[in-house]
Amino acid sequence: MTALADLYTIPEEHLDFRATIRQIARERIAPRAAEIDERGEYPHDLRKLLSEQDILGLPFDTEHGGTGTGTLMLNIAIEEISKACASTALILMVHELGTLPIKLFGTQEQQQRFLPRCATGEWSPAFALSEPDAGSDPGGMLTRAVCEGDEWVIDGAKNWITNIGIADFYIVFAVTDREAGHSRGITAFVVEADRPGFSVGKLERKLGMRGSPTGQPVFDDVRVPVHNVIGEVNAGFKVAMATLDRSRLGVAAQALGIAQGATDYAAGYARERRQFGQPINVFQAIQFKLADMETQCAAGRELLYQACAKVDRQDADVGKYSAMAKLFCSDVAMRATVEAVQVLGGYGYVKDYPVERMLRDAKLTQIYEGTNEIQRLVIARSMR
């Protein structure tokens, strides 16, 4: 029997906020989604919209100018926006990802310096962990930082970094003790984008999420003061893992939104599309596809919301549940979008209809913030 403490509730005010976000997504974001994808341009207008509606304040506590509404409400918002445009949802997702290290491990001075300006939408962050040869394995990191007096000097390059060229500051992980061993001797730093020696390298040409820039930040003798260290020196791996345990719920929410958006569109199409003199949703082959898609979305939502509630309660098994939510919801996103394309047939394969974009966007959710193979390892290790 499930204990009462394991259940989650959605307060009425959160449901009202969800309704507002859903309306914004439907009326303001969805009409821009195809253009954002086609042109591959960052939607500055929609970021301003999210800021004006206090949506960018969702990752933050009230003491830092945020809404103080917690992890569940944040991911409900990501889900709703992702139904319309996954690239736009990434604006909110990276807003959490790039500030969580400061929120969880930063000093009060760091929190006051960065978080309020992010809560208002004035500043935008980025999270720089992965490298060309260090994706799933942070132990292969080559970026290094050397302490010189009251400064650290950072050299190296990162890869696959979301918000590249947009962010006002980057959370950068660098090796500070090469002899410490695998995944040890890594330190987290705040690096402001206007520091000398920082530059933007190549931008990736991506299959999906094309409205969110991804690329390679380069650090050439970038100097940061010692008070830009996040947490303890040589304890950056802990900072990264604690951050990802929470932020990967945003990927789960994004994946769920993509899946539900594709399901809703396919269901609406099946009501209108006629073959053999009747709507195609009267045929069992189509009905069963839609039924499976809807069921998988509902199951993913329960797992995601349960995991979010665990973060808000600070339960000990957050890592396991966030991994399960990310794994399940991203797999559902791929299944649902593939089936949505099939329901639309030839129309599903062309850019005039949104499900082909949803399919391309869905694939990334199985890869970033820890591949699904890594999520299975996390889950399995928790069962030993």
C-alpha positions as CSV (number, residue, x, y, z in Angstrom):
1,M,0.0,0.0,0.0
2,T,1.4,3.4,-1.0
3,A,2.2,5.7,2.0
4,L,0.5,9.0,2.0
5,A,3.9,10.7,2.0
6,D,4.7,9.2,-1.4
7,L,1.7,11.0,-3.0
8,Y,1.7,14.4,-4.7
9,T,-0.9,17.1,-4.9
10,I,-1.2,20.1,-7.3
11,P,-2.5,23.2,-5.5
12,E,-5.3,25.1,-7.1
13,E,-3.1,28.1,-7.7
14,H,-0.7,25.9,-9.7
15,L,-3.6,24.6,-11.8
16,D,-4.5,28.2,-12.5
17,F,-0.9,29.0,-13.5
18,R,-0.9,25.9,-15.7
19,A,-4.0,27.2,-17.5
20,T,-2.3,30.5,-18.1
21,I,0.9,28.9,-19.4
22,R,-1.2,26.5,-21.6
23,Q,-3.0,29.5,-23.1
24,I,0.3,31.3,-23.7
25,A,1.8,28.2,-25.4
26,R,-1.2,27.7,-27.6
27,E,-1.8,31.3,-28.7
28,R,1.7,32.9,-28.6
29,I,4.3,30.1,-28.8
30,A,2.8,27.4,-31.1
31,P,2.3,29.9,-34.0
32,R,6.1,30.6,-34.0
33,A,7.3,27.0,-33.6
34,A,7.6,26.1,-37.3
35,E,9.5,29.3,-38.1
36,I,11.8,28.9,-35.2
37,D,12.7,25.4,-36.3
38,E,13.0,26.3,-40.0
39,R,15.2,29.3,-39.4
40,G,17.2,27.9,-36.6
41,E,17.1,31.2,-34.7
42,Y,16.9,31.8,-30.9
43,P,13.4,33.2,-30.1
44,H,14.4,36.4,-28.2
45,D,10.8,37.5,-28.4
46,L,9.5,34.4,-26.6
47,R,12.2,34.7,-24.0
48,K,11.0,38.2,-23.2
49,L,7.4,36.8,-23.1
50,L,8.4,34.1,-20.6
51,S,10.1,36.8,-18.5
52,E,7.1,39.1,-18.6
53,Q,4.8,36.3,-17.4
54,D,7.0,35.4,-14.5
55,I,7.7,32.0,-16.1
56,L,11.4,32.5,-15.9
57,G,11.0,33.0,-12.1
58,L,9.8,29.4,-11.7
59,P,13.2,27.9,-10.8
60,F,13.8,30.3,-8.0
61,D,12.8,30.9,-4.4
62,T,11.0,34.0,-3.4
63,E,14.1,35.3,-1.5
64,H,15.8,35.5,-4.9
65,G,12.9,37.1,-6.7
66,G,11.4,33.9,-8.0
67,T,7.9,32.4,-7.7
68,G,8.9,29.9,-4.9
69,T,6.5,27.4,-6.4
70,G,8.8,24.4,-6.4
71,T,10.0,21.7,-8.8
72,L,6.6,20.3,-9.7
73,M,5.2,23.6,-10.9
74,L,8.4,24.3,-12.9
75,N,8.1,21.0,-14.8
76,I,4.4,21.4,-15.4
77,A,5.3,24.6,-17.2
78,I,8.1,22.9,-19.2
79,E,5.6,20.2,-20.2
80,E,3.0,22.7,-21.4
81,I,5.5,24.8,-23.4
82,S,7.0,21.7,-24.9
83,K,3.7,20.7,-26.4
84,A,4.0,23.8,-28.6
85,C,7.7,24.2,-29.1
86,A,10.5,22.2,-27.5
87,S,13.1,24.8,-28.4
88,T,11.3,27.4,-26.4
89,A,10.9,25.1,-23.5
90,L,14.7,24.8,-23.5
91,I,14.9,28.4,-22.5
92,L,13.2,27.6,-19.2
93,M,15.1,24.3,-18.8
94,V,18.5,25.8,-19.1
95,H,17.4,28.6,-16.8
96,E,17.2,26.0,-14.1
97,L,20.1,23.8,-15.2
98,G,22.6,26.8,-15.3
99,T,21.5,28.2,-11.9
100,L,21.1,25.0,-9.8
101,P,24.8,24.7,-9.0
102,I,24.6,28.2,-7.4
103,K,21.3,27.5,-5.7
104,L,22.5,24.2,-4.3
105,F,26.2,24.9,-3.5
106,G,26.8,28.6,-4.0
107,T,27.7,31.1,-1.3
108,Q,25.1,33.7,-0.2
109,E,27.1,36.3,-2.1
110,Q,27.0,34.2,-5.3
111,Q,23.3,33.6,-4.9
112,Q,22.6,37.2,-4.4
113,R,24.8,38.2,-7.3
114,F,23.3,35.8,-9.9
115,L,19.9,34.4,-9.0
116,P,17.8,37.5,-8.8
117,R,18.9,38.8,-12.2
118,C,18.1,35.4,-13.6
119,A,14.7,35.3,-11.9
120,T,13.7,38.5,-13.7
121,G,15.0,37.2,-17.0
122,E,17.7,39.9,-17.2
123,W,20.4,37.3,-17.3
124,S,20.6,33.8,-18.8
125,P,22.9,31.0,-17.7
126,A,24.6,28.0,-19.3
127,F,25.9,24.7,-17.9
128,A,29.3,23.6,-19.3
129,L,30.2,20.1,-18.4
130,S,30.6,18.0,-21.5
131,E,33.6,18.0,-23.8
132,P,34.5,16.6,-27.2
133,D,36.0,13.5,-25.4
134,A,34.1,13.7,-22.1
135,G,30.4,13.2,-22.6
136,S,29.0,10.3,-20.5
137,D,32.4,10.1,-18.8
138,P,33.4,13.3,-17.0
139,G,36.6,11.6,-15.9
140,G,37.9,12.2,-19.4
141,M,37.7,16.0,-18.9
142,L,40.7,18.0,-20.3
143,T,39.7,21.6,-19.4
144,R,41.9,22.6,-16.6
145,A,42.2,25.4,-14.0
146,V,45.3,26.5,-12.2
147,C,45.3,28.7,-9.1
148,E,47.5,31.8,-9.3
149,G,47.2,33.9,-6.2
150,D,43.6,35.0,-5.8
151,E,42.6,33.9,-9.3
152,W,42.0,30.7,-11.2
153,V,43.2,30.5,-14.8
154,I,41.0,28.3,-17.0
155,D,42.1,26.7,-20.3
156,G,40.2,24.3,-22.6
157,A,37.0,23.8,-24.5
158,K,33.6,22.4,-23.9
159,N,31.1,20.9,-26.3
160,W,27.3,20.4,-26.8
161,I,26.6,23.4,-24.6
162,T,23.1,24.7,-24.7
163,N,22.6,28.5,-24.7
164,I,26.0,29.1,-26.2
165,G,26.4,32.7,-27.2
166,I,23.2,33.7,-25.4
167,A,24.2,33.1,-21.8
168,D,25.6,35.9,-19.6
169,F,27.5,33.4,-17.5
170,Y,28.6,29.8,-17.7
171,I,29.0,27.1,-15.0
172,V,32.3,25.6,-16.0
173,F,33.8,22.4,-14.7
174,A,37.6,22.1,-14.9
175,V,40.2,19.7,-13.6
176,T,42.1,21.3,-10.7
177,D,44.0,18.2,-9.5
178,R,45.0,15.8,-12.2
179,E,46.4,13.3,-9.7
180,A,43.2,12.9,-7.7
181,G,41.8,10.1,-9.9
182,H,38.8,9.4,-12.0
183,S,36.0,12.0,-11.6
184,R,37.8,13.6,-8.7
185,G,39.9,16.7,-8.7
186,I,37.2,18.6,-10.7
187,T,36.0,22.1,-9.6
188,A,33.0,24.2,-10.6
189,F,33.4,27.8,-11.5
190,V,31.2,30.7,-12.6
191,V,32.6,32.3,-15.7
192,E,31.0,35.5,-16.9
193,A,30.7,35.7,-20.7
194,D,32.5,39.0,-20.9
195,R,35.8,37.8,-19.3
196,P,38.8,38.2,-21.5
197,G,39.8,34.9,-23.1
198,F,36.3,33.5,-23.4
199,S,35.0,33.0,-26.9
200,V,32.3,31.1,-28.8
201,G,33.6,28.3,-31.0
202,K,31.6,26.3,-33.6
203,L,27.9,26.0,-33.5
204,E,26.3,22.6,-34.1
205,R,23.9,22.0,-37.0
206,K,21.3,19.8,-35.3
207,L,18.6,17.4,-36.2
208,G,16.1,19.0,-33.8
209,M,15.8,21.7,-31.1
210,R,17.0,24.0,-33.8
211,G,15.9,27.2,-32.1
212,S,18.3,26.7,-29.2
213,P,22.0,27.3,-30.0
214,T,24.3,24.5,-29.1
215,G,28.1,24.7,-29.4
216,Q,31.6,25.0,-28.1
217,P,32.7,27.6,-25.6
218,V,36.5,28.1,-25.6
219,F,38.5,29.2,-22.6
220,D,42.0,30.7,-23.4
221,D,43.7,31.8,-20.1
222,V,40.4,33.0,-18.7
223,R,40.9,34.4,-15.3
224,V,38.2,34.3,-12.6
225,P,38.5,35.3,-8.9
226,V,38.6,32.7,-6.2
227,H,35.1,33.8,-5.1
228,N,33.8,32.4,-8.4
229,V,34.4,28.8,-7.2
230,I,31.1,27.0,-6.6
231,G,31.3,24.7,-3.6
232,E,34.6,23.2,-2.6
233,V,37.7,23.0,-4.7
234,N,38.1,19.5,-6.2
235,A,34.4,18.7,-5.3
236,G,32.9,19.8,-8.6
237,F,31.8,16.3,-9.6
238,K,29.4,16.3,-6.7
239,V,28.1,19.7,-7.8
240,A,27.5,18.3,-11.3
241,M,25.8,15.1,-10.3
242,A,23.5,16.8,-7.7
243,T,22.5,19.3,-10.4
244,L,21.7,16.7,-13.0
245,D,19.7,14.6,-10.5
246,R,17.3,17.5,-10.4
247,S,17.6,19.1,-13.9
248,R,17.0,15.9,-15.8
249,L,13.4,16.1,-14.7
250,G,13.2,19.1,-17.1
251,V,14.2,16.7,-19.9
252,A,11.5,14.3,-18.8
253,A,8.9,17.1,-18.7
254,Q,10.1,18.3,-22.2
255,A,9.8,14.8,-23.5
256,L,6.4,14.3,-22.0
257,G,5.2,17.6,-23.5
258,I,6.5,16.6,-27.0
259,A,4.7,13.2,-26.6
260,Q,1.4,14.7,-25.5
261,G,1.6,17.4,-28.1
262,A,2.1,14.7,-30.8
263,T,-0.7,12.6,-29.4
264,D,-3.1,15.5,-29.2
265,Y,-2.3,16.5,-32.8
266,A,-2.6,13.0,-34.1
267,A,-6.0,12.5,-32.4
268,G,-7.3,15.7,-33.8
269,Y,-6.1,14.8,-37.3
270,A,-7.7,11.4,-37.0
271,R,-11.1,13.0,-36.2
272,E,-10.9,15.1,-39.4
273,R,-9.1,12.9,-41.9
274,R,-11.5,10.8,-43.9
275,Q,-10.8,7.6,-45.8
276,F,-13.2,5.0,-47.3
277,G,-16.0,7.5,-46.5
278,Q,-15.4,7.9,-42.7
279,P,-13.0,9.5,-40.2
280,I,-9.9,7.3,-39.8
281,N,-10.3,7.3,-36.0
282,V,-13.1,4.7,-36.4
283,F,-10.5,2.2,-37.6
284,Q,-9.2,-0.1,-34.9
285,A,-5.6,0.2,-36.3
286,I,-5.7,4.0,-35.6
287,Q,-7.6,3.7,-32.4
288,F,-5.1,1.3,-30.8
289,K,-2.2,3.6,-31.8
290,L,-3.9,6.6,-30.1
291,A,-4.9,4.6,-27.1
292,D,-1.3,3.4,-26.5
293,M,0.1,6.9,-27.0
294,E,-2.4,8.4,-24.5
295,T,-1.7,5.7,-22.0
296,Q,2.0,6.0,-22.2
297,C,1.8,9.8,-21.7
298,A,-0.4,9.4,-18.6
299,A,2.0,6.8,-17.1
300,G,4.9,9.1,-17.8
301,R,3.1,12.0,-16.2
302,E,2.5,10.1,-13.0
303,L,6.2,9.1,-12.8
304,L,7.4,12.6,-13.5
305,Y,5.1,14.3,-11.0
306,Q,6.1,11.7,-8.4
307,A,9.8,12.4,-9.0
308,C,9.2,16.2,-8.8
309,A,7.4,15.8,-5.5
310,K,10.4,13.9,-4.2
311,V,12.7,16.8,-5.1
312,D,10.4,19.2,-3.3
313,R,10.3,17.0,-0.2
314,Q,14.1,16.4,-0.5
315,D,13.6,12.6,-0.4
316,A,16.8,10.4,-0.5
317,D,15.9,8.5,-3.7
318,V,15.6,11.6,-5.9
319,G,18.4,10.4,-8.2
320,K,16.7,7.1,-8.9
321,Y,13.3,8.6,-9.6
322,S,14.7,11.4,-11.8
323,A,16.6,8.8,-13.8
324,M,13.4,6.7,-14.2
325,A,11.3,9.7,-15.2
326,K,13.9,10.9,-17.8
327,L,14.3,7.4,-19.2
328,F,10.6,6.5,-19.5
329,C,9.3,9.9,-20.7
330,S,12.0,10.2,-23.4
331,D,11.3,6.7,-24.7
332,V,7.6,7.6,-24.7
333,A,8.4,10.7,-26.7
334,M,10.1,8.7,-29.4
335,R,7.3,6.1,-29.6
336,A,4.5,8.7,-29.6
337,T,6.1,10.9,-32.3
338,V,6.9,7.9,-34.5
339,E,3.3,6.8,-34.2
340,A,2.0,10.3,-34.8
341,V,3.8,10.5,-38.1
342,Q,2.3,7.1,-39.0
343,V,-1.2,8.3,-38.1
344,L,-0.8,11.2,-40.5
345,G,0.8,9.1,-43.1
346,G,2.4,11.1,-45.9
347,Y,1.3,14.3,-44.3
348,G,3.3,13.4,-41.2
349,Y,6.5,13.3,-43.2
350,V,6.3,16.9,-44.4
351,K,7.1,20.1,-42.7
352,D,3.6,21.5,-43.2
353,Y,2.6,19.5,-40.2
354,P,4.3,19.7,-36.8
355,V,4.7,16.0,-36.0
356,E,7.9,15.6,-38.1
357,R,9.4,18.4,-36.1
358,M,8.3,16.8,-32.9
359,L,9.9,13.5,-33.9
360,R,13.2,15.2,-34.6
361,D,13.0,17.1,-31.3
362,A,12.1,14.0,-29.3
363,K,15.4,12.2,-30.2
364,L,17.5,14.6,-28.2
365,T,15.6,13.8,-25.0
366,Q,17.1,10.3,-25.1
367,I,20.6,11.7,-25.3
368,Y,21.3,14.9,-23.4
369,E,21.7,15.4,-19.6
370,G,22.8,11.7,-19.4
371,T,22.0,9.2,-22.2
372,N,19.3,6.7,-21.5
373,E,22.0,4.0,-21.2
374,I,23.5,6.0,-18.4
375,Q,20.0,6.4,-16.7
376,R,19.7,2.6,-16.7
377,L,23.0,2.4,-14.9
378,V,21.9,4.9,-12.3
379,I,18.7,3.0,-11.7
380,A,20.4,-0.4,-11.6
381,R,23.0,0.7,-9.2
382,S,20.4,2.0,-6.8
383,M,18.9,-1.5,-6.7
384,R,22.1,-3.2,-5.4
